Amino acid sequence: MAGEWLAYGEIALATAGLAPFAIHRLSCSSWMKQQLECPETDSNLEITVLLPVWNEGLIIEKKLANLSKQNIKSRILVIDSASTDDTVKKTKTWLEDYPDAFIDSKVIVMEKRLGKTAAVKLALDELESHSGIILMTDADATIMENGFARVRRWFSNSTVGAVGGTPKRQGEMSQEITHRDMYTMIRTGESSYDSTPFLEGSLIAWRAGAVKSTDLYAGANADDSQIATAVRLRGLRSIQDPSLYFKDQMPTTRKGQRRQKVRRAQGLVRLLSRNRKNWFSVRHGRFSKILRRNAWMHIGSPLAITGAALLAVLRNITYFPDTNLMAVLSSIEIYCLISWILARTNREIFGTKTAGTILVGLENLVTAIMFSARGKSLHMWEQHTDVRSVLSKE
């Protein structure tokens, strides 16, 4: 009898943990049928590039060259988070050597490293009087040719307040490709239905004035998604464009990739938690529905699946499966365990990839939640020297 109650508890928690993914994925597939189209009309708004950097000496010149080759000339603000290498020197030298690359340029050097979000907050204060479009990008991202032109066209739609690009990552393992494709589909679906709260900081643009520095919480990361959510809460749409892409390099090791994922996961969990008053807000309509579903998937689901896993271990230790229900449940547990292990080691057997991707994602979220519960913040900018080394040689 005790074994059956453990089994029923496990099934209930597993259902609560996995159901939101199925529900939201089906919804997004349906919403994508009404995908928002990029306007053909140019908004003619001026673009100001915001480039936060920290110890980017290996690749900063390549990044500035990529930005200068866009077919639309822009202004640029480089904000350095107290780099300890030659980033600032190389930046200033490059801008002096190519004075016509941008309409104008400015470099701000922070006295102390406080994290990327703190740097972005300072930059927003600096850009407070600017008009047009602010486009933020990372030093390790290469923006597609004519990307600025596509960004500017989006803002001829008066309802659009923020636009994010879609990654084409180099060095991705197969499990990461599955995760990215799933993530892009969901964000595009949310954008079609109303707005997505999550955008990519490697390429995100918004209307000047649509975000204030006070909208960002410096003690957390995910500054890109903080911006996307703030734009939507001010009444404008926040969308991901699957045809506006950028290339960047994944960390070359599984450990590096996992560290990056956990850091991102903690930022999203904190963002959703801080916006819990908007999960059921009538004022924000459809966007509230998207927020609460993401809260369910990013906070509720990891905890529910962890609970289900603990009950599964307890049940298998204390009760041998001698009924059909127990045998079926044990078979599912073995399938999930195998899928998780294979995804963790970047391997796959037919039928395990999607399940493994979801389970590894939930594992990263649980880790992020545990870090937060222990008071450990991952908001300080992590530098992947292997990534910079690879990019500098291309």
C-alpha positions in Angstrom: 0.0 0.0 0.0 2.8 2.4 0.9 4.4 1.7 -2.5 1.3 2.5 -4.3 1.0 5.9 -2.5 4.6 6.6 -3.4 3.8 5.7 -7.0 0.7 8.0 -7.1 2.7 10.8 -5.6 5.5 10.3 -8.2 3.0 10.3 -11.1 1.3 13.5 -9.8 4.5 15.4 -9.4 5.9 14.2 -12.8 2.7 15.2 -14.5 2.8 18.6 -12.8 6.4 19.0 -13.9 6.2 17.9 -17.5 2.7 19.0 -18.5 3.5 22.7 -18.9 6.2 21.9 -21.5 3.7 19.9 -23.6 0.9 22.5 -23.2 3.1 25.5 -24.0 4.8 23.8 -26.9 1.5 22.9 -28.5 0.2 26.5 -27.9 3.4 28.0 -29.5 3.0 25.8 -32.5 -0.5 27.1 -33.0 0.4 30.7 -32.3 3.2 30.6 -34.9 0.6 30.3 -37.6 -0.1 34.0 -37.0 3.6 34.9 -37.0 4.3 38.7 -37.1 5.9 39.7 -40.3 8.8 42.2 -40.5 7.6 45.4 -42.2 9.0 46.4 -45.6 9.1 50.1 -44.6 12.3 51.5 -43.1 11.6 53.4 -39.9 14.7 55.6 -40.6 15.4 55.8 -36.9 19.0 56.3 -35.8 20.8 53.4 -34.2 23.0 53.7 -31.2 25.0 50.5 -30.5 25.6 49.6 -26.8 28.6 47.3 -26.5 29.4 46.1 -22.9 32.9 44.6 -22.7 35.2 43.0 -20.1 38.6 41.6 -21.0 37.8 41.3 -24.7 41.3 42.2 -26.0 41.5 39.1 -28.2 38.3 39.9 -30.2 37.4 43.6 -29.7 38.9 44.7 -33.0 37.0 42.0 -34.9 33.8 43.0 -33.2 34.2 46.7 -34.1 34.9 45.8 -37.7 31.8 43.7 -37.9 29.7 46.6 -36.6 31.3 49.1 -38.9 30.5 46.9 -42.0 26.7 47.1 -41.5 25.1 49.0 -44.3 23.6 51.5 -41.9 26.0 53.8 -40.1 25.4 54.0 -36.3 26.7 55.6 -33.2 28.4 53.5 -30.6 28.8 53.5 -26.8 31.4 51.1 -25.5 31.2 50.5 -21.7 34.1 48.6 -20.1 33.6 46.8 -16.8 37.1 47.6 -15.5 39.0 45.3 -17.9 42.4 44.1 -16.7 43.7 43.4 -20.2 44.2 45.7 -23.2 40.5 46.0 -24.2 40.2 49.7 -23.7 43.5 50.5 -25.3 42.7 48.5 -28.4 39.2 49.9 -28.6 40.4 53.5 -28.5 43.2 52.9 -31.0 40.8 51.2 -33.4 38.3 54.1 -33.2 41.1 56.6 -33.8 42.4 54.6 -36.8 38.9 54.4 -38.3 37.2 57.7 -37.4 34.6 57.3 -40.1 33.4 53.9 -39.0 30.7 55.3 -36.8 28.7 58.6 -36.7 30.3 59.2 -33.3 31.7 57.0 -30.5 32.3 57.1 -26.8 34.1 54.8 -24.4 33.1 54.7 -20.7 35.5 52.9 -18.3 34.1 51.8 -15.0 36.4 52.0 -12.0 35.2 48.7 -10.6 33.7 45.5 -12.0 30.1 45.2 -10.8 28.6 42.8 -13.4 27.1 43.2 -16.8 23.7 44.4 -15.6 25.3 47.2 -13.6 27.2 48.2 -16.7 24.1 48.3 -18.8 22.3 50.4 -16.2 25.1 53.0 -16.3 24.9 53.0 -20.1 21.2 53.5 -20.1 21.6 56.6 -17.9 24.2 57.8 -20.4 21.8 57.2 -23.3 18.8 58.7 -21.5 18.5 61.7 -23.9 19.1 59.6 -27.0 16.3 59.0 -29.5 15.8 56.3 -32.1 16.9 52.7 -31.5 19.4 51.3 -28.9 21.0 48.0 -30.1 22.9 46.0 -27.6 25.3 43.3 -28.6 28.0 41.2 -27.1 31.7 41.2 -28.2 31.6 37.6 -29.2 28.6 37.8 -31.5 28.8 38.4 -35.2 25.7 40.1 -36.6 24.3 39.0 -40.0 24.9 41.2 -43.0 22.2 43.9 -43.3 21.1 43.1 -39.7 20.8 46.7 -38.8 18.5 47.3 -41.8 16.2 44.5 -40.6 16.2 45.8 -37.1 15.3 49.3 -38.3 12.4 48.0 -40.4 10.8 46.3 -37.3 10.4 49.7 -35.6 8.2 51.0 -38.4 5.6 48.9 -36.6 4.5 51.3 -33.8 3.5 48.4 -31.5 7.0 46.9 -31.4 9.2 48.0 -28.6 12.0 45.4 -28.6 13.4 42.9 -31.1 15.8 40.1 -30.5 18.0 38.1 -32.8 18.2 34.3 -33.1 21.5 32.5 -32.5 23.4 30.3 -35.0 25.9 28.9 -32.5 29.3 27.4 -33.5 30.6 24.4 -31.6 27.2 23.3 -30.4 26.7 19.7 -29.3 23.7 17.9 -30.6 21.8 18.2 -27.3 22.4 22.0 -27.5 21.1 22.2 -31.0 17.9 20.5 -29.9 17.5 22.9 -27.0 18.1 25.9 -29.2 15.6 24.8 -31.8 13.0 24.2 -29.2 13.8 27.5 -27.4 13.5 29.4 -30.7 10.2 27.9 -31.6 8.8 28.8 -28.2 10.0 32.4 -28.3 8.8 32.9 -31.8 5.4 31.5 -30.8 5.2 33.8 -27.8 6.1 36.7 -30.0 3.3 35.9 -32.4 0.7 35.6 -29.6 1.8 38.7 -27.8 5.4 39.1 -26.6 8.3 37.0 -25.3 9.9 37.8 -21.9 13.2 36.3 -22.9 15.5 37.7 -25.6 19.2 37.2 -26.4 21.7 39.8 -25.2 24.0 39.0 -28.1 21.5 41.0 -30.3 18.7 42.9 -28.8 17.3 46.3 -29.9 14.7 48.5 -28.3 13.1 51.9 -28.7 15.1 54.6 -26.8 13.1 55.5 -23.8 11.2 52.2 -23.6 13.5 51.0 -20.8 14.9 53.0 -17.9 17.9 52.0 -15.8 15.6 51.7 -12.8 13.8 48.8 -14.6 16.9 46.6 -14.3 18.1 44.8 -11.1 21.9 45.0 -10.9 22.1 42.1 -8.5 21.0 39.6 -11.2 22.0 38.7 -14.7 19.7 38.1 -17.7 19.8 41.9 -18.5 18.5 41.1 -22.0 15.4 39.4 -20.7 15.0 42.1 -18.0 14.9 44.6 -20.9 12.5 42.5 -23.0 10.1 42.2 -20.0 10.3 45.8 -19.1 9.4 46.9 -22.6 6.3 44.7 -22.6 5.2 45.9 -19.2 5.4 49.5 -20.5 2.8 48.5 -23.2 5.0 47.7 -26.3 5.6 44.3 -27.8 8.8 42.3 -27.3 9.6 39.8 -30.1 12.2 37.4 -31.3 12.8 37.4 -35.1 13.9 34.0 -36.4 15.3 35.6 -39.5 17.5 38.1 -37.7 20.4 36.0 -36.7 23.9 36.3 -35.2 26.7 33.8 -34.8 28.6 33.2 -31.6 30.8 30.5 -30.2 29.7 28.1 -27.5 32.2 27.2 -24.7 34.3 24.3 -26.0 33.8 22.0 -22.9 30.7 20.5 -21.4 31.6 22.1 -18.1 31.8 25.5 -19.7 28.5 25.1 -21.4 26.8 23.9 -18.3 28.2 26.8 -16.3 26.8 29.2 -18.9 23.4 27.5 -18.9 23.1 27.5 -15.1 24.0 31.2 -14.9 21.4 32.0 -17.5 18.8 29.8 -15.7 19.3 31.7 -12.5 18.8 35.0 -14.2 15.5 33.9 -15.7 14.3 32.3 -12.5 15.0 35.6 -10.6 13.3 37.6 -13.3 10.1 35.6 -13.2 10.1 35.6 -9.4 10.4 39.4 -9.3 7.5 39.7 -11.7 5.2 37.3 -9.8 2.6 40.1 -9.3 2.2 40.1 -13.1 1.5 36.4 -13.5 -2.3 36.9 -13.2 -2.5 40.6 -14.1 -5.6 41.5 -16.1 -3.9 44.7 -17.3 -1.2 42.7 -19.2 -3.6 40.2 -20.7 -2.0 37.6 -22.9 1.5 38.5 -21.7 0.5 37.5 -18.1 -0.5 34.1 -19.5 3.0 33.7 -21.0 4.7 34.9 -17.8 2.9 32.4 -15.6 3.5 29.5 -17.9 7.2 30.3 -18.0 7.2 30.6 -14.2 5.6 27.2 -14.1 8.2 25.8 -16.4 11.2 27.5 -14.9 10.3 27.4 -11.2 7.5 24.9 -10.6 8.5 22.2 -13.0 12.1 21.7 -11.7 10.9 21.4 -8.1 8.1 19.0 -9.1 10.4 16.8 -11.1 13.0 16.8 -8.3 10.2 15.7 -5.9 9.1 12.9 -8.4 12.7 11.7 -8.7 13.1 11.5 -4.9 9.8 9.5 -4.6 11.0 7.2 -7.4 14.2 6.4 -5.5 12.4 5.9 -2.3 9.8 3.6 -3.9 12.4 1.5 -5.7 14.3 1.1 -2.4 11.3 0.2 -0.3 8.9 -1.6 -2.6 9.7 -4.1 -5.4 7.5 -3.6 -8.5 5.2 -6.6 -8.4 2.1 -5.1 -10.2 1.6 -3.9 -13.7 1.5 -0.2 -12.6 4.8 -0.5 -10.8 6.4 -2.3 -13.8 5.3 0.3 -16.2 6.4 3.1 -13.9 9.8 1.5 -13.5 10.2 1.2 -17.3 9.4 5.0 -17.6 11.9 5.8 -14.9 14.6 3.7 -16.7 13.8 5.5 -20.0 14.1 8.9 -18.3 17.3 8.0 -16.6 18.9 6.8 -19.8 17.7 9.9 -21.7 19.2 12.1 -19.1 22.5 10.3 -19.0 22.8 10.3 -22.8 22.0 14.0 -23.0 24.5 14.8 -20.3 27.2 13.0 -22.2 26.1 14.4 -25.6 24.9 11.0 -26.9 21.6 9.8 -28.1 19.5 6.8 -28.9 16.5 7.1 -31.1 13.6 8.6 -29.1 15.7 10.0 -26.2 16.9 13.3 -27.5 13.9 15.6 -26.7 13.3 13.9 -23.3 17.0 14.2 -22.4 17.2 17.8 -23.5 14.2 18.7 -21.2 15.6 16.8 -18.3 19.0 18.4 -18.5 17.4 21.8 -18.8 15.4 21.0 -15.6 18.6 19.9 -13.9 20.2 23.3 -14.7 17.2 25.1 -13.3 17.3 23.1 -10.1 20.9 23.9 -9.7 20.2 27.6 -10.3 17.4 27.5 -7.8 19.6 25.9 -5.2 22.3 28.5 -5.7 19.7 31.2 -5.2 18.4 29.5 -2.0 22.0 29.4 -0.7 22.5 33.1 -1.5 25.0 32.5 -4.3 24.6 34.9 -7.1 26.0 34.2 -10.6 25.4 37.7 -11.9 29.1 38.5 -12.3 30.3 38.2 -15.9 31.9 34.9 -16.6 34.8 35.0 -19.2 35.2 31.9 -21.4 38.9 32.2 -22.5 38.5 29.2 -24.7 35.7 30.9 -26.7 37.8 34.1 -27.1 40.8 32.0 -28.3 38.7 30.2 -30.9 37.1 33.5 -32.2 40.4 35.3 -32.4 41.8 32.7 -34.8 38.9 32.8 -37.2 
